[in-house]
Amino acid sequence: MGVMGEHAVVIGASMAGLVAAKALAPRFRQVTVFERDTLPDQAENRRAGPHGGHAPALLISGRPALEKLFPGLTDELVEGGAVLFDRGHDLLCHQMGAPRVRFAGGGLGVRLSRAHLEHAVRGRVAALEYAGIRDRTPVHELVLDRGRVTGVELGEGERIPDDLVVDATGRGGGGPAPTLQRHGFPEPEVDTVKIDVGYTTRLLHRSPGDLHDGALLYLTSAVPCGPPGRPGASRTPAGRPSPGHAALLAARRSPARRSASGPADRPVAARGARSGPVPHTVPR
């Protein structure tokens, strides 16, 4: 695979930006990731990491895709506290009024915290020979010359020349797209899919055997055709940085009640998700 340029810039050091940097590294002599947030040294949630407190998972397709880019990543995650699971066998699912039959699915997902996943992948990218990550460094503008992006401008006016820019700032990241519009480039068409689902998560202490027959996860699913606002819930291993805990996640569709004064109401999904001591899943 040949080199196609001198320098590539990635804006945003969340998962999309980190994976983009790894994919670009063999094709550019230097790759730099700029992140406006402060990146923690440990596996900790951060302000700009959406859904960091919820209970994510690497599903059956996502895990091998990341493993291909970062060989040995799965073993590293498990060693750090992540939990492998077979969603057919390890998931107790109560759906449509009855428990689902368990079966060997043949593929493994990984339950872990977003902070643990991001920290492991960020360490892999930072260790690349010709890649670097600069946190607390917002990109304010794209630099254009005769209709072509030739660099980025940082907060203090420093200009960084580049051959390619990847904007991985996300939906609310405030990336440099307005620069393109000021230079006459049309705003790209955006398709929005509204799912009207709210989430609430709380950590609980787990005890050995608190789920039936060696299961790792429990899911109670809302009826798809039921009334809006009826919740579903899941109880899953939390993984690092909260080993020995379960994440109780409740989700429900918004009733989408609208008033003249504002948008649809979005009620809280679970009243138990308040701050305070971490309770136990079963009495001790």
N, C-alpha and C positions, 0 to 999 in steps of 0.2 A: 504493500500500500504506500503510494508516494505522498510526499509533502505537497500540499496545495497552497500554503500561505505561511507568512512569518508569525502572525499574531492573531489569535481569536480571543474575543472578550465575551464572557457570559455574565449577565446581570441577574443576580439572585442566587443564593447558595442553599436553597431548599432542595428537595429531591430532584425536581426537574432540572435545575441548574447544575447540580452535581453530576447527574447522569450525562447531561449534555457535554460537560467538560471532559468526562472520561471518554466519550465517543469521539470528541474532537482531538484529543491528545495525540493520536498517531498521525494526524493530518496537518498539524501546525507545529512550528518550532517552539511556540510558547502559547500557553492558554492561561488566562487570568480570570478569576471569578471575583466579582465585586458584590458585596453584601452590605446593605445599610444597617442591618441589625448587629448587635453584639453577639458573637458566636460563643457559646459556653465551652469550657475545656472538658466538661464531663457530659454524660447523657442527661441533659436537663431540658425541660420545656423552655421555650423562649417566646418573647412577645410576638414576633412576626411569624410564628409557626401555627397556622390555623389548625384547630381540632387536636392540638397537642395533648390535651387532657383526656381525650376519648380513647377508645380501645381499637387501634387499627390492626391490620393483619396483612401479611404478604400472601396473596392467594396463589393458586396452583400455577398460573401462567406468570405472575409477577416474580415469584421467587427464582425460577430458572433463568428468566431474562436478566435479572440482576446478577445471578451467579455467573452467567456467561461474561458479563462485563467485569465482574469482580470475583475471580475464582477464589473459593474458600470462604465466601461471605457467610453462607448459611451456617457453617461450623462456628465461625466467629460469633455470630449472633446467638446461637444456642449456648455456647460457652459463656456468654455474657448474661444469660438468663432468659432468652427467648424460648418459646415452647412450640415444637413441631406438632401438627395435628392433621388428621385425616378427616375432612369435613363430612364424609359419609359415615365413619365409624365413631369418631370422637365427639360428634355433635349430637346431643339429645334435643330433638326438635319437636315441639308440640305445635301443630299447625292444622287449621280447619277442624278443630275439635278432637283431634286424636294424635298420639305420638307417631312419628315417622319411623319406618323400619330402618334399622341401622345396617350398614353394609360397608365393605372395604372399597373405598373409592379409588385407591391406586395412586393417588397423588397427594403430596404433602404441602400444606401451607404453614406459615409461621405466625404465631401470635406474639406480639411484642409492642413496646411503646414506640411512638413516632420518634421520640428523643433518642432512643437506643439505636434505631435504624439509621437515622440521620447522622448521628455521631460516628457510627461505624463507617458509613459511606464517605462522610466528610474526611475521615482520617485516611481512607484509601486515596482520595483525590489529592489531598495535601501531600501525600508521599510520592506522587508522580514526579518524575525527574524534571519535566518542563512545564509544570502547572503550579499555580499559586492561588491562594484565597486571601482576599483582603476584606476584613469585616469593618464595620463602622465607616464604610466608604460608599456613600450614595452616588449614583450616576445621575446627573441632572439633565444632560443634553447629549444628543448625537451630533457629531461633527460631520458635515456634508461638504463635498466639493464636486461641483458640476453634476449634481443629482445622484451622487454616490456617497454612501456612508464610508468615511475614512477614519473614524475614531470616535471616542467618547470624551465628554468633559465632566470632570468630577466636581465635588462641592466647592473646593477652593480655587477653581478655575484651571486646575491641571488638566492638560489634554493628553490622552493616551491614544496613539495611532494603532490602527488594527486593520485586518483584512476581512473580518467577519464579526458581527455582533449577534448574540442570541439573547433575546429579552425573555427571561424566565422569572419575572417579578410577580407573576400571578395576577388574579383578577383585581385585587386591591393594592397592588404593589406600587402603583404610580410610576410606571416605567417611562421611557423616553419617547413613546409613540407620538405625543403631541408635536414633537420636533418635525416629524415627517409631514404632518398635516400643515404645519406652517410653511413647509417648502413645497406645498402643492400636491403632495401625495394623498390620494383619497383614503378615508378611513375604511378599514376592512369591514365587510359585512359580518355581523355577529348573530349567530343562532343561540337562543336561550331556551333551555329546557327547565321548567319549574317543577320541582318535585314536592314542594310544600311539606317537608319533613323537618321536625326539630329533634335535637338530641340532648340528653342529659346523662352524665356519667358520674358514678361515685365509686371510690375504692372501698373494698370490704376485705377483712381478714378471711382467709380460707383455712379449712381444716381438712386433714386427710380423709378421703372417702365421703366428702360432702355432696358429691354427685354420684348418681347411680351407676354401678357396674363399670367403674373405671373411666367414665366419660370426663372430658376436659372442658366442654362448653355446654351451655344450656340456652336454648332459644325458644321463646314463646312468641309466635308470630301473630300479628293482627290479621283479621280477615280482610283480604284485599278489597272486597266489595262492601265492607262494613262502613258505618258512619264515620265521617271525619272526626279526628280527635281521639279515637280508640287506640291505645298504645300497644306496641309490642315491646319485648325486652329481651336482653341476652345477658348471660353471666359468663365471663371468659377469663382465662389467666391474664394477668396484667403484664407479667414479665418485668424486666429491668426498665426503669429504676425502682420498681415496686415489687420485688419478688415475694412470693408467699401471699399475694393479694389477688383478689378477683376484681375485675372492672364490671360494675353493673351499669349497663347502658339501656336507657329507655328511649324509644322513638315513637312519635306519632304524627299523623298527618294533620296539617293545620286545617281548621274549619273554614279558613279564608273568609271570615266575616269582615265586611268592609263598611266603613262609615264615611261620612262626608269629610271628616277631619283628617283622615290618614289611610294608610294601606291596611292590608289584611292583618287581623290580630294573629299572633303566634303564641299560643299559651305554652307555659313551661311544661315539659314532658314528664318530669317526675319530681314531686315535692321533696323527696328524700335527698336530693342532690344539693344539700346545703353544706356549708363549711362546718368543720368540727372534727372530733375524734373519729378515727376509722373504726366502724363497727364490725362485728363478726357476722359471717354468713349463717352460722348456727350457734345456738347457745353453748357456753362452756361452763 
